[in-house]
């Protein structure tokens, strides 16, 4: 629960989750990887956040540790997409706790 709260306790990470909900609406097409099936390249996420790539990677790793996103390597790039099953579980847990 601590990892989850840490992940959700940052505005930029919440913004990433929101964008990844509908990646085609928020990111341009990619040369490698499908935006929905494979996820969004960390380079595009960093650009949209207006941060350096290592900063974006750090945010995405925190989201991954909380199981809110999953990553996939294609060539030398890492792509991220939401883990919808885990997000549904989190919603249920929070609803039960409150």
VMD Tcl script that builds the backbone (N, CA, C; Angstrom):
set m [mol new atoms 294]
animate dup $m
set s [atomselect $m all]
$s set {name element resname resid chain x y z} {
  {N N UNK 1 A 0.822 -1.193 0.000}
  {CA C UNK 1 A 0.000 0.000 0.000}
  {C C UNK 1 A 0.869 1.261 0.000}
  {N N UNK 2 A 2.028 1.203 0.655}
  {CA C UNK 2 A 2.922 2.359 0.707}
  {C C UNK 2 A 3.417 2.707 -0.698}
  {N N UNK 3 A 3.805 1.696 -1.483}
  {CA C UNK 3 A 4.270 1.936 -2.854}
  {C C UNK 3 A 3.154 2.555 -3.690}
  {N N UNK 4 A 1.953 2.078 -3.493}
  {CA C UNK 4 A 0.810 2.592 -4.228}
  {C C UNK 4 A 0.555 4.059 -3.879}
  {N N UNK 5 A 0.524 4.369 -2.593}
  {CA C UNK 5 A 0.280 5.745 -2.172}
  {C C UNK 5 A 1.392 6.675 -2.630}
  {N N UNK 6 A 2.630 6.190 -2.595}
  {CA C UNK 6 A 3.758 6.985 -3.088}
  {C C UNK 6 A 3.584 7.272 -4.580}
  {N N UNK 7 A 3.187 6.265 -5.321}
  {CA C UNK 7 A 3.012 6.421 -6.764}
  {C C UNK 7 A 1.901 7.420 -7.080}
  {N N UNK 8 A 0.819 7.360 -6.328}
  {CA C UNK 8 A -0.327 8.221 -6.594}
  {C C UNK 8 A -0.190 9.612 -5.977}
  {N N UNK 9 A 0.819 9.789 -5.153}
  {CA C UNK 9 A 0.994 11.049 -4.447}
  {C C UNK 9 A 1.789 12.093 -5.209}
  {N N UNK 10 A 1.846 11.989 -6.519}
  {CA C UNK 10 A 2.626 12.929 -7.317}
  {C C UNK 10 A 1.805 13.342 -8.542}
  {N N UNK 11 A 1.696 14.621 -8.752}
  {CA C UNK 11 A 0.876 15.144 -9.846}
  {C C UNK 11 A 1.341 14.663 -11.221}
  {N N UNK 12 A 2.643 14.599 -11.438}
  {CA C UNK 12 A 3.149 14.157 -12.748}
  {C C UNK 12 A 2.814 12.688 -12.999}
  {N N UNK 13 A 2.911 11.860 -11.965}
  {CA C UNK 13 A 2.579 10.438 -12.141}
  {C C UNK 13 A 1.078 10.258 -12.404}
  {N N UNK 14 A 0.252 11.051 -11.738}
  {CA C UNK 14 A -1.183 10.996 -12.015}
  {C C UNK 14 A -1.463 11.436 -13.446}
  {N N UNK 15 A -0.731 12.438 -13.916}
  {CA C UNK 15 A -0.899 12.909 -15.286}
  {C C UNK 15 A -0.513 11.817 -16.282}
  {N N UNK 16 A 0.578 11.123 -16.021}
  {CA C UNK 16 A 0.994 10.016 -16.894}
  {C C UNK 16 A -0.106 8.962 -16.969}
  {N N UNK 17 A -0.651 8.578 -15.833}
  {CA C UNK 17 A -1.724 7.573 -15.824}
  {C C UNK 17 A -2.931 8.047 -16.632}
  {N N UNK 18 A -3.243 9.322 -16.513}
  {CA C UNK 18 A -4.369 9.880 -17.268}
  {C C UNK 18 A -4.094 9.815 -18.772}
  {N N UNK 19 A -2.900 10.226 -19.187}
  {CA C UNK 19 A -2.553 10.174 -20.611}
  {C C UNK 19 A -2.565 8.755 -21.146}
  {N N UNK 20 A -2.053 7.814 -20.348}
  {CA C UNK 20 A -1.981 6.419 -20.808}
  {C C UNK 20 A -3.351 5.758 -20.884}
  {N N UNK 21 A -4.353 6.384 -20.290}
  {CA C UNK 21 A -5.719 5.855 -20.388}
  {C C UNK 21 A -6.167 5.863 -21.852}
  {N N UNK 22 A -5.802 6.926 -22.591}
  {CA C UNK 22 A -6.127 7.050 -24.014}
  {C C UNK 22 A -4.884 7.539 -24.755}
  {N N UNK 23 A -3.920 6.651 -24.959}
  {CA C UNK 23 A -2.647 7.094 -25.536}
  {C C UNK 23 A -2.770 7.695 -26.934}
  {N N UNK 24 A -3.697 7.205 -27.732}
  {CA C UNK 24 A -3.860 7.735 -29.087}
  {C C UNK 24 A -4.324 9.179 -29.107}
  {N N UNK 25 A -4.984 9.614 -28.055}
  {CA C UNK 25 A -5.462 10.992 -27.965}
  {C C UNK 25 A -4.380 11.948 -27.453}
  {N N UNK 26 A -3.330 11.393 -26.832}
  {CA C UNK 26 A -2.343 12.246 -26.172}
  {C C UNK 26 A -0.935 12.162 -26.762}
  {N N UNK 27 A -0.689 11.156 -27.586}
  {CA C UNK 27 A 0.665 10.968 -28.130}
  {C C UNK 27 A 0.602 10.740 -29.634}
  {N N UNK 28 A 1.644 11.175 -30.357}
  {CA C UNK 28 A 1.677 10.932 -31.803}
  {C C UNK 28 A 1.998 9.461 -32.090}
  {N N UNK 29 A 1.727 9.011 -33.304}
  {CA C UNK 29 A 2.109 7.636 -33.672}
  {C C UNK 29 A 3.617 7.444 -33.488}
  {N N UNK 30 A 3.995 6.206 -33.177}
  {CA C UNK 30 A 5.405 5.868 -32.955}
  {C C UNK 30 A 5.929 5.052 -34.125}
  {N N UNK 31 A 7.220 5.136 -34.348}
  {CA C UNK 31 A 7.855 4.325 -35.388}
  {C C UNK 31 A 7.806 2.863 -34.971}
  {N N UNK 32 A 8.192 2.583 -33.731}
  {CA C UNK 32 A 8.173 1.217 -33.198}
  {C C UNK 32 A 7.085 1.129 -32.141}
  {N N UNK 33 A 6.371 0.043 -32.130}
  {CA C UNK 33 A 5.388 -0.220 -31.091}
  {C C UNK 33 A 4.056 0.481 -31.311}
  {N N UNK 34 A 3.003 -0.231 -31.013}
  {CA C UNK 34 A 1.643 0.289 -31.074}
  {C C UNK 34 A 1.343 1.003 -29.752}
  {N N UNK 35 A 0.792 2.208 -29.821}
  {CA C UNK 35 A 0.523 2.992 -28.613}
  {C C UNK 35 A -0.328 2.244 -27.593}
  {N N UNK 36 A -1.324 1.513 -28.058}
  {CA C UNK 36 A -2.236 0.822 -27.142}
  {C C UNK 36 A -1.676 -0.535 -26.740}
  {N N UNK 37 A -1.311 -1.340 -27.700}
  {CA C UNK 37 A -0.870 -2.709 -27.419}
  {C C UNK 37 A 0.491 -2.752 -26.712}
  {N N UNK 38 A 1.441 -1.957 -27.185}
  {CA C UNK 38 A 2.795 -2.009 -26.643}
  {C C UNK 38 A 3.063 -0.944 -25.595}
  {N N UNK 39 A 2.338 0.144 -25.658}
  {CA C UNK 39 A 2.548 1.250 -24.736}
  {C C UNK 39 A 3.219 2.419 -25.423}
  {N N UNK 40 A 3.500 3.443 -24.636}
  {CA C UNK 40 A 4.074 4.688 -25.144}
  {C C UNK 40 A 5.549 4.726 -24.775}
  {N N UNK 41 A 6.362 5.135 -25.723}
  {CA C UNK 41 A 7.800 5.238 -25.505}
  {C C UNK 41 A 8.097 6.291 -24.448}
  {N N UNK 42 A 9.028 5.983 -23.574}
  {CA C UNK 42 A 9.401 6.899 -22.496}
  {C C UNK 42 A 9.852 8.253 -23.045}
  {N N UNK 43 A 10.416 8.282 -24.244}
  {CA C UNK 43 A 10.856 9.546 -24.846}
  {C C UNK 43 A 9.660 10.468 -25.081}
  {N N UNK 44 A 8.562 9.915 -25.584}
  {CA C UNK 44 A 7.362 10.718 -25.824}
  {C C UNK 44 A 6.748 11.193 -24.508}
  {N N UNK 45 A 6.769 10.340 -23.505}
  {CA C UNK 45 A 6.226 10.719 -22.201}
  {C C UNK 45 A 7.063 11.853 -21.607}
  {N N UNK 46 A 8.376 11.746 -21.701}
  {CA C UNK 46 A 9.269 12.790 -21.176}
  {C C UNK 46 A 9.008 14.117 -21.874}
  {N N UNK 47 A 8.862 14.085 -23.183}
  {CA C UNK 47 A 8.585 15.317 -23.940}
  {C C UNK 47 A 7.287 15.969 -23.479}
  {N N UNK 48 A 6.255 15.149 -23.339}
  {CA C UNK 48 A 4.947 15.686 -22.961}
  {C C UNK 48 A 4.970 16.230 -21.528}
  {N N UNK 49 A 5.702 15.573 -20.652}
  {CA C UNK 49 A 5.847 16.060 -19.270}
  {C C UNK 49 A 6.751 17.289 -19.181}
  {N N UNK 50 A 7.530 17.510 -20.234}
  {CA C UNK 50 A 8.524 18.580 -20.276}
  {C C UNK 50 A 9.584 18.389 -19.193}
  {N N UNK 51 A 10.087 17.147 -19.132}
  {CA C UNK 51 A 11.170 16.789 -18.205}
  {C C UNK 51 A 12.214 15.993 -18.980}
  {N N UNK 52 A 13.376 15.823 -18.371}
  {CA C UNK 52 A 14.419 14.997 -18.978}
  {C C UNK 52 A 13.983 13.536 -18.964}
  {N N UNK 53 A 14.506 12.771 -19.903}
  {CA C UNK 53 A 14.148 11.355 -19.988}
  {C C UNK 53 A 14.424 10.593 -18.689}
  {N N UNK 54 A 15.554 10.801 -18.007}
  {CA C UNK 54 A 15.774 10.082 -16.743}
  {C C UNK 54 A 14.722 10.415 -15.676}
  {N N UNK 55 A 14.233 11.647 -15.673}
  {CA C UNK 55 A 13.187 12.035 -14.718}
  {C C UNK 55 A 11.896 11.290 -15.026}
  {N N UNK 56 A 11.528 11.246 -16.304}
  {CA C UNK 56 A 10.324 10.507 -16.706}
  {C C UNK 56 A 10.469 9.029 -16.372}
  {N N UNK 57 A 11.652 8.482 -16.630}
  {CA C UNK 57 A 11.909 7.075 -16.321}
  {C C UNK 57 A 11.730 6.822 -14.826}
  {N N UNK 58 A 12.205 7.725 -14.000}
  {CA C UNK 58 A 12.035 7.579 -12.552}
  {C C UNK 58 A 10.569 7.543 -12.152}
  {N N UNK 59 A 9.771 8.437 -12.718}
  {CA C UNK 59 A 8.324 8.433 -12.436}
  {C C UNK 59 A 7.691 7.114 -12.884}
  {N N UNK 60 A 8.061 6.666 -14.061}
  {CA C UNK 60 A 7.486 5.432 -14.596}
  {C C UNK 60 A 7.921 4.207 -13.796}
  {N N UNK 61 A 9.127 4.205 -13.287}
  {CA C UNK 61 A 9.575 3.083 -12.450}
  {C C UNK 61 A 8.796 3.028 -11.143}
  {N N UNK 62 A 8.490 4.183 -10.577}
  {CA C UNK 62 A 7.684 4.208 -9.354}
  {C C UNK 62 A 6.284 3.676 -9.644}
  {N N UNK 63 A 5.709 4.069 -10.775}
  {CA C UNK 63 A 4.394 3.542 -11.165}
  {C C UNK 63 A 4.463 2.035 -11.407}
  {N N UNK 64 A 5.560 1.563 -11.987}
  {CA C UNK 64 A 5.725 0.124 -12.249}
  {C C UNK 64 A 5.885 -0.646 -10.936}
  {N N UNK 65 A 6.622 -0.101 -9.977}
  {CA C UNK 65 A 6.792 -0.765 -8.679}
  {C C UNK 65 A 5.458 -0.905 -7.957}
  {N N UNK 66 A 4.548 0.040 -8.203}
  {CA C UNK 66 A 3.208 -0.025 -7.616}
  {C C UNK 66 A 2.271 -0.876 -8.474}
  {N N UNK 67 A 2.778 -1.439 -9.568}
  {CA C UNK 67 A 2.034 -2.308 -10.480}
  {C C UNK 67 A 0.952 -1.562 -11.258}
  {N N UNK 68 A 1.075 -0.240 -11.368}
  {CA C UNK 68 A 0.073 0.547 -12.081}
  {C C UNK 68 A 0.358 0.633 -13.581}
  {N N UNK 69 A 1.611 0.401 -13.962}
  {CA C UNK 69 A 1.976 0.340 -15.383}
  {C C UNK 69 A 2.872 -0.871 -15.603}
  {N N UNK 70 A 2.900 -1.305 -16.848}
  {CA C UNK 70 A 3.814 -2.388 -17.235}
  {C C UNK 70 A 4.700 -1.865 -18.359}
  {N N UNK 71 A 5.909 -2.381 -18.401}
  {CA C UNK 71 A 6.855 -1.931 -19.414}
  {C C UNK 71 A 7.146 -3.051 -20.405}
  {N N UNK 72 A 7.608 -2.618 -21.566}
  {CA C UNK 72 A 7.969 -3.563 -22.628}
  {C C UNK 72 A 9.144 -2.959 -23.380}
  {N N UNK 73 A 10.170 -3.764 -23.610}
  {CA C UNK 73 A 11.335 -3.311 -24.377}
  {C C UNK 73 A 11.124 -3.651 -25.848}
  {N N UNK 74 A 11.357 -2.675 -26.690}
  {CA C UNK 74 A 11.382 -2.877 -28.141}
  {C C UNK 74 A 12.634 -2.163 -28.629}
  {N N UNK 75 A 13.537 -2.956 -29.206}
  {CA C UNK 75 A 14.853 -2.445 -29.601}
  {C C UNK 75 A 15.510 -1.831 -28.369}
  {N N UNK 76 A 15.956 -0.566 -28.459}
  {CA C UNK 76 A 16.625 0.041 -27.298}
  {C C UNK 76 A 15.672 0.886 -26.466}
  {N N UNK 77 A 14.373 0.873 -26.766}
  {CA C UNK 77 A 13.409 1.748 -26.111}
  {C C UNK 77 A 12.535 0.974 -25.122}
  {N N UNK 78 A 12.044 1.679 -24.137}
  {CA C UNK 78 A 11.099 1.103 -23.190}
  {C C UNK 78 A 9.752 1.795 -23.367}
  {N N UNK 79 A 8.714 0.981 -23.457}
  {CA C UNK 79 A 7.350 1.461 -23.675}
  {C C UNK 79 A 6.521 1.118 -22.441}
  {N N UNK 80 A 5.591 1.999 -22.090}
  {CA C UNK 80 A 4.775 1.801 -20.897}
  {C C UNK 80 A 3.300 1.897 -21.247}
  {N N UNK 81 A 2.521 1.036 -20.600}
  {CA C UNK 81 A 1.059 1.099 -20.705}
  {C C UNK 81 A 0.467 0.832 -19.330}
  {N N UNK 82 A -0.773 1.233 -19.153}
  {CA C UNK 82 A -1.447 1.037 -17.868}
  {C C UNK 82 A -1.701 -0.448 -17.622}
  {N N UNK 83 A -1.650 -0.838 -16.361}
  {CA C UNK 83 A -2.009 -2.191 -15.955}
  {C C UNK 83 A -3.452 -2.109 -15.456}
  {N N UNK 84 A -4.383 -2.251 -16.384}
  {CA C UNK 84 A -5.805 -2.037 -16.068}
  {C C UNK 84 A -6.321 -2.998 -15.003}
  {N N UNK 85 A -5.871 -4.239 -15.018}
  {CA C UNK 85 A -6.329 -5.205 -14.006}
  {C C UNK 85 A -5.902 -4.761 -12.613}
  {N N UNK 86 A -4.678 -4.301 -12.473}
  {CA C UNK 86 A -4.181 -3.837 -11.174}
  {C C UNK 86 A -4.909 -2.569 -10.747}
  {N N UNK 87 A -5.199 -1.689 -11.680}
  {CA C UNK 87 A -5.910 -0.450 -11.358}
  {C C UNK 87 A -7.316 -0.758 -10.871}
  {N N UNK 88 A -7.981 -1.732 -11.480}
  {CA C UNK 88 A -9.314 -2.149 -11.003}
  {C C UNK 88 A -9.235 -2.690 -9.578}
  {N N UNK 89 A -8.199 -3.500 -9.295}
  {CA C UNK 89 A -8.029 -4.037 -7.934}
  {C C UNK 89 A -7.806 -2.916 -6.926}
  {N N UNK 90 A -7.003 -1.941 -7.300}
  {CA C UNK 90 A -6.721 -0.806 -6.413}
  {C C UNK 90 A -8.016 -0.052 -6.107}
  {N N UNK 91 A -8.801 0.210 -7.129}
  {CA C UNK 91 A -10.082 0.902 -6.921}
  {C C UNK 91 A -10.954 0.135 -5.934}
  {N N UNK 92 A -11.012 -1.177 -6.105}
  {CA C UNK 92 A -11.816 -2.018 -5.198}
  {C C UNK 92 A -11.301 -1.948 -3.771}
  {N N UNK 93 A -9.990 -2.068 -3.620}
  {CA C UNK 93 A -9.402 -2.026 -2.283}
  {C C UNK 93 A -9.662 -0.706 -1.588}
  {N N UNK 94 A -9.508 0.383 -2.324}
  {CA C UNK 94 A -9.731 1.707 -1.734}
  {C C UNK 94 A -11.201 1.857 -1.350}
  {N N UNK 95 A -12.092 1.421 -2.206}
  {CA C UNK 95 A -13.535 1.516 -1.908}
  {C C UNK 95 A -13.888 0.704 -0.653}
  {N N UNK 96 A -13.307 -0.476 -0.517}
  {CA C UNK 96 A -13.575 -1.303 0.672}
  {C C UNK 96 A -12.995 -0.672 1.930}
  {N N UNK 97 A -11.835 -0.044 1.797}
  {CA C UNK 97 A -11.158 0.542 2.963}
  {C C UNK 97 A -11.882 1.769 3.498}
  {N N UNK 98 A -12.507 2.489 2.612}
  {CA C UNK 98 A -13.171 3.728 3.029}
  {C C UNK 98 A -14.587 3.424 3.396}
}
mol reanalyze $m
mol bondsrecalc $m
mol representation Tube
mol addrep $m
